[in-house]
Amino acid sequence: QVYLGVFTCDAELAQVEQLSTIPQGAYIIDIDKSSPLAKTILKNGDVITKINDKEIKSTLDLRTAIYALNQGEKVEITFHNGQNLEKTEIIV
């Protein structure tokens, strides 16, 4: 099973709590320091909006996309950092 090491909540909830202005996606609460994501430019407060070509509108969408990945696969993550839409790649 693939492990990204990211703890998230729905971006909609983060928006209600005034933590983010992004209405859809998976809001990053924390990143495990020993995980593949810890080696990327992603940080707490970013909102994941896409995994490869799959739209991420919620934490459930993120889980579903992660479960579809294979060990050793190259993954493109699209995310919003509060100001810009950015992309990063990892091998899971």
Summary of the structure (lengths in Angstrom):
residues: 92
radius of gyration: 11.9
end to end distance: 9.6
largest distance: 36.4
contacts: 270
relative contact order: 0.24
helix: 21%
strand: 35%
